[in-house]
Amino acid sequence: MTLTQPYSKAGDSVNLFKRMAEDVHAVFEQDPAARTVFEVLMCHWSLWAIWAHHVNHWLWRHGLYFTSRFIAQWVRLFTGIEIHPGAVLGRRVFIDHGMGVVIGETAVVGDDVVIYQGVTLGGTGKEKGKRHPTLGQGVVVGAGAKILGNIAIGDHCRVGAGSVVLRDIPSDSTVVGVPGHIVLRDGKRVVITDPKQINDPLSDVIAALSDQISDVKRYLHQYGSGSGGTGVELEMPLCLKAFTSDCDETERSEDSADDSETGL
Ligand SMILES: CC(C)(COP(=O)(O)OP(=O)(O)OC[C@H]1O[C@@H](n2cnc3c(N)ncnc32)[C@H](O)[C@@H]1OP(=O)(O)O)[C@@H](O)C(=O)NCCC(=O)NCCS
């Protein structure tokens, strides 16, 4: 999935102070707990982490790799937010609480994105080059969510707290769970009918169970109404065979227990 430019172009000549004022304003927009500008400047350390990142990113782009990384580590010490100097952040990005946020080297974060504490925009550990996610505009990433790999999260998506997202997500979707799956798209509920859509190791088991239940239903339907109108005799499904042999075994052991009680 390709996203339209998710962040204002680096060449946008926005006055530095205007940009900082926008960032402060974004805190008031997103955080009902924010009261005064003084308090925001003193207590929302994520603002300082973002402003330090802008300096770091400039240093990184000018080849000062060590210096920028070193500063980023100090910023992490004070704020708990680790933003790699190579990451590209859009305007008015708001990191709430912040502790434990990690943003990887090739991540791209769109304008007006909100990120809560404990979020990782990371790699899967097996890719090279662009290996971190791209977040579109206005994306909200819930506390503790992990978005991994070179994937794209479309504009105005919402990622549920604690989700692990490994695949592209189209715009205006809400994704939750581990692994993340879409539950709302354009405001409408998305109902998963095929367990494979979740792409979870357990889905194979659920899919197999669902197939077995369908077989049993078909067999019982035929059992209750002759050939079920198809004229074809269905063979007893394997799971039912196993179940009936288990039952026979239980009955046999119960019978022998009864026999030993009565001394026969
Ligand atoms: C994902 C989120 C944005 C969805 O909000 P919403 O649009 O109001 O959607 P709903 O609450 O109606 O949830 C839709 C479905 O997803 C499920 N869901 C929502 N959030 C979930 C989550 N984090 N993990 C797993 N399932 C979740 C709901 O149970 C619901 O399922 P159901 O319809 O089968 O009952 C919200 O739940 C969320 O996680 N926000 C993050 C907030 C956060 O991190 N705050 C930290 C403050 S410090």
Ligand as a Chemical Component Dictionary entry (heavy atoms), coordinates in Angstrom:
data_LIG
# 
_chem_comp.id                   LIG 
_chem_comp.type                 NON-POLYMER 
_chem_comp.pdbx_formal_charge   0 
_chem_comp.three_letter_code    LIG 
# 
loop_
_chem_comp_atom.comp_id 
_chem_comp_atom.atom_id 
_chem_comp_atom.alt_atom_id 
_chem_comp_atom.type_symbol 
_chem_comp_atom.charge 
_chem_comp_atom.model_Cartn_x 
_chem_comp_atom.model_Cartn_y 
_chem_comp_atom.model_Cartn_z 
_chem_comp_atom.pdbx_ordinal 
LIG C1  C1  C 0 -8.694  0.665  19.492 1  
LIG C2  C2  C 0 -9.542  1.782  20.076 2  
LIG C3  C3  C 0 -9.085  3.117  19.521 3  
LIG C4  C4  C 0 -10.969 1.441  19.637 4  
LIG O1  O1  O 0 -11.860 2.357  20.097 5  
LIG P1  P1  P 0 -13.368 2.427  19.481 6  
LIG O2  O2  O 0 -13.331 2.931  18.085 7  
LIG O3  O3  O 0 -14.196 3.165  20.450 8  
LIG O4  O4  O 0 -13.824 0.936  19.297 9  
LIG P2  P2  P 0 -14.603 -0.013 20.320 10 
LIG O5  O5  O 0 -14.255 0.320  21.732 11 
LIG O6  O6  O 0 -16.039 -0.012 19.909 12 
LIG O7  O7  O 0 -13.958 -1.428 19.975 13 
LIG C5  C5  C 0 -14.259 -2.146 18.814 14 
LIG C6  C6  C 0 -13.944 -3.609 19.111 15 
LIG O8  O8  O 0 -12.534 -3.755 19.334 16 
LIG C7  C7  C 0 -12.282 -4.313 20.635 17 
LIG N1  N1  N 0 -11.117 -3.594 21.181 18 
LIG C8  C8  C 0 -10.998 -2.276 21.382 19 
LIG N2  N2  N 0 -9.781  -1.979 21.841 20 
LIG C9  C9  C 0 -9.109  -3.148 21.924 21 
LIG C10 C10 C 0 -7.790  -3.485 22.329 22 
LIG N3  N3  N 0 -6.926  -2.541 22.717 23 
LIG N4  N4  N 0 -7.420  -4.794 22.257 24 
LIG C11 C11 C 0 -8.290  -5.766 21.846 25 
LIG N5  N5  N 0 -9.566  -5.489 21.448 26 
LIG C12 C12 C 0 -9.961  -4.198 21.506 27 
LIG C13 C13 C 0 -13.531 -4.033 21.437 28 
LIG O9  O9  O 0 -13.698 -4.989 22.455 29 
LIG C14 C14 C 0 -14.597 -4.116 20.379 30 
LIG O10 O10 O 0 -14.892 -5.486 20.096 31 
LIG P3  P3  P 0 -16.422 -6.008 20.127 32 
LIG O11 O11 O 0 -17.170 -5.092 19.203 33 
LIG O12 O12 O 0 -16.311 -7.411 19.634 34 
LIG O13 O13 O 0 -16.846 -5.878 21.539 35 
LIG C15 C15 C 0 -9.426  1.862  21.646 36 
LIG O14 O14 O 0 -10.064 0.751  22.230 37 
LIG C16 C16 C 0 -7.976  1.877  22.122 38 
LIG O15 O15 O 0 -7.343  0.853  22.342 39 
LIG N6  N6  N 0 -7.438  3.149  22.295 40 
LIG C17 C17 C 0 -6.115  3.345  22.800 41 
LIG C18 C18 C 0 -6.188  4.321  23.970 42 
LIG C19 C19 C 0 -4.929  4.312  24.826 43 
LIG O16 O16 O 0 -3.949  3.659  24.573 44 
LIG N7  N7  N 0 -4.977  5.104  25.893 45 
LIG C20 C20 C 0 -3.876  5.198  26.777 46 
LIG C21 C21 C 0 -4.135  6.369  27.679 47 
LIG S1  S1  S 0 -2.880  6.502  28.865 48 
# 
loop_
_chem_comp_bond.comp_id 
_chem_comp_bond.atom_id_1 
_chem_comp_bond.atom_id_2 
_chem_comp_bond.value_order 
_chem_comp_bond.pdbx_ordinal 
LIG C1  C2  SING 1  
LIG C2  C3  SING 2  
LIG C2  C4  SING 3  
LIG C2  C15 SING 4  
LIG C4  O1  SING 5  
LIG O1  P1  SING 6  
LIG P1  O2  DOUB 7  
LIG P1  O3  SING 8  
LIG P1  O4  SING 9  
LIG O4  P2  SING 10 
LIG P2  O5  DOUB 11 
LIG P2  O6  SING 12 
LIG P2  O7  SING 13 
LIG O7  C5  SING 14 
LIG C5  C6  SING 15 
LIG C6  O8  SING 16 
LIG C6  C14 SING 17 
LIG O8  C7  SING 18 
LIG C7  N1  SING 19 
LIG C7  C13 SING 20 
LIG N1  C8  SING 21 
LIG N1  C12 SING 22 
LIG C8  N2  DOUB 23 
LIG N2  C9  SING 24 
LIG C9  C10 SING 25 
LIG C9  C12 DOUB 26 
LIG C10 N3  SING 27 
LIG C10 N4  DOUB 28 
LIG N4  C11 SING 29 
LIG C11 N5  DOUB 30 
LIG N5  C12 SING 31 
LIG C13 O9  SING 32 
LIG C13 C14 SING 33 
LIG C14 O10 SING 34 
LIG O10 P3  SING 35 
LIG P3  O11 DOUB 36 
LIG P3  O12 SING 37 
LIG P3  O13 SING 38 
LIG C15 O14 SING 39 
LIG C15 C16 SING 40 
LIG C16 O15 DOUB 41 
LIG C16 N6  SING 42 
LIG N6  C17 SING 43 
LIG C17 C18 SING 44 
LIG C18 C19 SING 45 
LIG C19 O16 DOUB 46 
LIG C19 N7  SING 47 
LIG N7  C20 SING 48 
LIG C20 C21 SING 49 
LIG C21 S1  SING 50 
# 
